[in-house]
Amino acid sequence: MPGSPYDQVILEIANYVHSTQNFSSEASRTARLALADAIGCGMLALNFPACTKLLGPMTAQSEGIPIPGTQYIADPITAAFNIGLMIRWLDFNDTWLAQEWGHPSDNLGGLLSVAYWKGVSVKDLLHAMVQAYEIQGILALGNSFNKVGLDHVILVKVASAAVCTRLMGGTKEQTCAAISQAFIDLCPLRTYRHAPNTGTRKSWASGDATGRGVFLAWLTLKGEMGYPSALTAAKWGFQDAVFHGKELVLERPLGSYVMENILFKVQYPAEFHAQTAVEAAIKLHETCAGKLDNIEKIEIETHESALRIIDKKGPLKNPADRDHCLQYMVAIGLIHGHLEADHYEDEAAQNRRIDELRNKMVVTENVQYSRDYLDPSKRSIANALTLHFKNGKKSERIEVEYPLGHRHRRQEALQPLLDKFKRNLRIQFSSNQTDVIVKLFYDHEALNQITVPELFSYLKQGE
């Protein structure tokens, strides 16, 4: 490469993005499911005014990227923000859990926008998805940004900048430059994900990050310079200034590991560390139906990461606060026997039984769950629930080690995941239009052969 040598991590990412490797058939199939799921999550989010009020360009446009399910048209950067915001809004899109957490489908805001702009094929889009997922996910394996107070959307910015630079026709040198810009740009503090400041920014932060990734790619292709030692420069580089001197690492070679092991939220729009707890609560619903007042204590065994981010006591201020509260989600499962996005809204939260049950919950760490969470051969996200009644009796201890969206339960999840996609599409589209879209996604070869603009033509409002 011409010019100063870039930091090794930046070089490895750029080399990977410009590699010609063929990914596994499993990765390709899973990318198709991930694309369908993300589109469906976006369509469901259009039902919520708090989401739709943030959509659209600052001024009217007649040309640009159409925003699926709406009448809006926007420039590629604004479109990336819009699409990313829709996909992420309800916390129902796919997830990756490691030292850092995140949602690799957040990158689809930028990828879809740029792929439409450049007329990329869906086959090439799926390839780009595997790459963006891999960059974000492998960086998350060995590096914790949350422990230094930063939000995980920095990894969305890095992955989107890298892959979008290539999709826009950039060279390997330019990809390095865009990646360096993304690291220098950093990201927001995590404060909006935690009490006492939990708020709706956590629902649009990823749209902001993927849109920013597109912006940095665009700036680079306009000739903006890169910063070769953005990570390693003494005092002012990322590692010294942000990571307290700790080295940023890629824990394993970049390939298709993340896409193959991605976690889908199949049934519940719940923060992923709580997915198995909600499943356990729903299994106990019949046991406690009509007996909620007789419960003395609810014992929840969980893993360290869940304790750190979703163990909440006291008042919950808004839907963003509630969907990141382990106790709230468990209470909904016990009361209703299911959990939907509407359960986080103010009207549903008025149910007095929710806080009554929350006050009876005791949450403790199961050390084995914490070990298995980080074990690369397991990567489980386990929770267990036991109900203790006032008469001295207790329920069966319900343990769920792997959520339905885990790779260990992939076959079991396939049909429910496609049912979720179809159900979400029907919120915005007619039955006929929905059936056409679903049929397209069932046919992997047919989907591969069309362009992203052609895919968007299926997602027009009112078609």
N, C-alpha and C positions, 0 to 999 in steps of 0.2 A: 504493500500500500504506500502511496506517496505521502510525504509529510511526516510529522512526528508519530511514533508508534502509540496507539491507543492502549489504555489499560486492558489487561488480559480478559477480564469479564466482558467488557464492551466488544472486544475482538471476537470472542467466542460466540456471543449473541449474533453479531453481524455475519459471521461465517455461516452460522446455522440458518439464518434467514435467507441467505443467498445460496444455500446448498440445493442440490437437485435430488435429494433422497426421496424414495418412495415410502410412504408411511404404511403401517399395517392395515389390513382390511378392517380390523376391529376399530382402529382409530378413525377411519373414514366413515364407518357405519355410525359410530358414536357421535362424530361431528354432525352428521345429518340429524340425529336425534336432538343434539344440543341446539342446532339452528332452529328446528321446529319448536322446541321448548321455549327458546328466547323470544321468538316471534309471538307465541301464544301468551307469554307473560306480558309482553307489551300491549297486546290487545285487551287483556284483562285490566291492565292499569288505566286504560282510557275510560273506565267506568268511574274513576275517582277524580273529582274536581280539583283536589289539591295537586294532582299530577297534571291534568290538562291545562290548568292556568299557566303553567310554565312552558308550554309548547309553543312552537311557531317562531318565525324570524322576528327581528326587531322592527323591520319594515316589510311591507308586502313585496313578494317577488313573483315574477312570471316564469323564471327559469331556474333550474337547480335540482335538488334532490327531493322527491316527494316523501313525506313522512307517512309510513304505512298506517292505514286505518283513519287518516285525517285528510283534510283538504289543504294542509300546509305544504309549501315548497320553500326550501332553504338552501343556503350555500353549504358546501361540504362540511365545514367546521361546525356550523349551527345544527346541521342535520345530524352530525355525530352526537352532539350533546342531546338533541331531542330523542333520538332512537335509544341511546344509552340510558337516558332518564326513564323512558318507558319500560325497558327491559328490567331495570333494577328496582322500580318504584315499590313493588309489593314484597320484596325480599323472597321471591318465588323462583328465581333463576338459579342455575347450577352453582356449585360451591367447591372450593378447594380448601382443605384444612391441613396445616403443618405448623412450623414455627410461626409463620404468618398465615392469616386467613384471607379469604377473598373470593371473588366470583369471576372466573375467567370469561364468561359470556358478556361481562361488562365491556370487553373490547369490541363486541359486535356493533356498537354504535359507530366507531370509527371504521371498522372493516366493511360494514355494509354501505356506509356513505361513500367511501373511496371506491369500493368495488362497483357501485352504481355509476359514479362519476367517470370511471375509466372503462366501463363496459366489460368488466371481468366476468368470466364464466362462474357458475356456481361450483363447479369442480375445483377451480382455483381458489374460490372463496373458502371452501372446506379445508383446503390445504393451508391457507393462511390462518384459519381458525386453529388448526392443530398447532401451528407455530406460535401464535399469540398465547394460547393456553399453556404451552410448554414453557415459554419464557417467564410468564407470570408465576406458574406453579413451581418450577424448579428454583427460581429465586426465593420463593416462599419456604422451600424445604429447610434451608439452613440459615435463614436470616430473619430475625424478628424486628420489624419496624414498630410494632405496637409497644414493645418494651422501652423504646425511646420516645414514645408519645406521638409517633407519626401514624397516619392512616394508611391502610393497605392499598389505597387507590394509586399510590406512587407506582405500583407494579403494573397497573392498567396503563398508566401514562407511558411507562418504559416499553411495554409490549406493543401498544398501539403505535407509538412513534416508530419503533423498529420495523414492524410488518407493513405499516402504511407507507413508509418511505420506499420500500421495495415495490409495493403495489402501484405507487405513483411514478415508478420508473427510475428510482434512485439507484446509485451505485453502492457498492459495499462501503466505500469511504464515506459517502453521504449518510448511509445507515449508521455508521459509527458516530458521525457528528450528531445525528438526531438523538441517538441513545444518550450521548454525553449531555446534550441539552436537557433531556428528560430527567436525568439524575440531578443536575444542577437546579432544575426547577423545583425539586422536592414535591411536597404535597401538603394538604391541610393537616392540622393537628387532629387527633382522634376525639377531641372534646365533645363533638356533636354526636358521638355514639354512646356517651356515658353520662350518668347522673352527675351533677344536676343540670346538665345542658343538652340532654338527648333531644334531637329534633330532626326535622324532615330533610336537613342537608344530607343526612346519610342515605337518602333515597335518590339524590341527584348528584352526589359527589363523583360517582363513577362516570356519569354522563359528562361531567365537567372534565374528568381526567382523560377519557378517550377522545373528546373533542380537542383537548389541549395537545394530545399526542398527534392528531392530524395537523394542528396548527404548527407544531414544531417540525413535523415532516415537511410541511409546505414552506416554512421559512428556510429550512436547509436546502430544499430544491431551488429556492430563489438565490442561493449562494451564500447563506449565512454560515459562518465558520463553526467548527466543532472544538471541543476542549479535551485533548487526548488524555490528560491525567485528572479528569473530573472526579474520579474515585480516590486516587492515591496521592494527590498533591499534599505535601506537608501542611498542616494546620488548616488550610482552606478547602481541601478536598472532602468528598462525601464521608470517607471513612474516619478522618480525624474530626471533622466538624460535627458530624451527626451520630456516627457509630462509636464514638469514644475510643477511636483507634482500632476497633475490631475490623477484621478483614471481611469484605463482602465476598460471598462464595457462591459458586454453582456446584451444588452437592453431588450432581450426577451429570453425565453427558446429555446434551439436549437431543431429544428424539420425539417420541409420541407418548411417553409415560403418563403425562397429565391427562390428556384426552381419554386414554384407555381407562384411567382410574377416576374420572370425574364423578362428582356426587350430584345426583339430580334430586331436586325437591319434588317428589312425585305427588304427594297427597296434601302436604301442609305448608302454607306460606309462613314458615317459622324459621327463625335463626337456626342454622344447621346443628349447632351443638345441642339443641333441644328436640331435634326430630325424633330420636328414639324415646325420649321422655314423653312426648305427646302420644306416640304410638302406644306406649305402656299405659298412659292415662286413659286412652280410648278403650283399651282392652279391659280396664277396671271400671268403665262407666256402668255396665250392668250390675256389677257388684255393689256399687254405691248409689244406684238410682233410688231415690226416695229415702236415702239414709244419710244425706249430706250433713244433717245436724248431729248425727250420731258419731261422726268422725272426731277422734281425739287428736290424732297426729297423722301427718302425711310424711313419710320418710322417703327422701330422694337421694339416691347415690349417683354421683356423677364424676366427671373427670375435671382436671385442674383448669383447662381452658374455659369450660362452662362456668366454673366458679368465678373466674377472672372477669368474664364479660357479660354474663346474663343472670347472675345471682343478684336479684334486686329485692329490697324491702322498701316499705313506705309508699307514698303516693306516686302514681304514674301519670305524667302530664298530658300525653298525647299518644296517637297510634304508634309513632316511632319509638316511644318509650316502652309501650306494651309489647311490641313484637320482638323486643330484646330483653324480655323478662321471663326467665325459666318458670317461675312460680305462676305467672299469669297464664302462660300457655298450657301448663299442666292443669290449672283450674278449669280452663275452658274445655279441655278434653274430658275431664271428670264430669262436668256439668252437662255438656251437650252431646258428648260422644262423637264429636267431629270438630274441626277447626278450619275456619275460612277467613279470608281477608277482612270481611265485614266485622268479625269479632273483635278487631282492634279499634273500631270506630267508637266515638263517644257514647252513642246510644247503647251499644252492647256492653260497654264498660260500666254502665250504671247498675248492673246486676249486683246486688249486695253480696251474693254468695261468693263472688270472685275473691273479694278481699277477705271474707271470712275464711275461705279455704287457704288463701295465701298465708294468713297469720298462723295456720296450723302446720305449715311446711317446715321441715328441718332438712337442710341441704348439706351433705357431707361429701368429701372426696373419697372415692374408691381408688386407692393407689394403683391397683392393677389396671383399672380403666385408663388412668393417665399414662401408664406405660404402653398399653396396647394402642392408644391414640397415636403415639409417635413411632410405633414399631412398623417399619416399611412392609413387613409381610402381613400385617393385619390392618393398620390404619382404621381401627374401629372407632365408633363414636357412641360409646355405651352409656346407658342410663338404666336405673332400676327403681321401681316404685313399690312401696308397701303401705297399705292403709291400716291404721290402728284405730279401733273403735272404742267407745267409752265403756262398753261392757267387758273389755279385756280381750276380746277377740281381734284377730287381724286377718287381712286378706292374704291371698297368695302373693308372694314376691314376684313381680313381673319384671324380668330383665330383657332388654332388647339391646343386643350388641351391635348389630349393623342395621342402619336405616334402609328402607326399601330402595332408595336411590343409589346405594353402594354397589360397587362392582361385584361383590360377593352375592348380590341379589339381583343382578342385571336382568337375567332372563325373566324373573318374576315381575320386574318393573316395566318391561317393554310395552305391554298392552295398556296398563294404567297410564303410562307416560303419553302414549299416543291418544288415549281417551282425554287426558288433560288438554292436550293440544287442540283436539276437536272441540271440546267444551269451551275453551277460551276463544277460539275463532268465531264460534256461533254468537258470542256476545256482540261482535261488530259486523259480522257478515251474514248474508242469507244462508239458508241450509244448502242451497245449490252451490253457491260460491265456496262455502266451507268444504263441501264434498269434493269439489274440484281440487282445492288446495291440498286436502288430506291425501287424495289419490296421488297427486304429484309427489308428495313426500314419501309415500309408500314405495314408489318406483325410483330406486336409487339411480339407475342409469338415465332415466328420463330427466331427473333433477340435475344430474351432472351436465347434461347437454345444453341446458338453457343458460342464458346470461343473467346476471343479477338484475339489470333493468327489466328483463322479461319476468323474473320472479316478482319484482315489485308490482308489475302489472296485474298480478293475481291478488294483490293486497290493497287495491284501491277501494276507498270507501264508496259504498253504494253500487258496486259492480254486480 
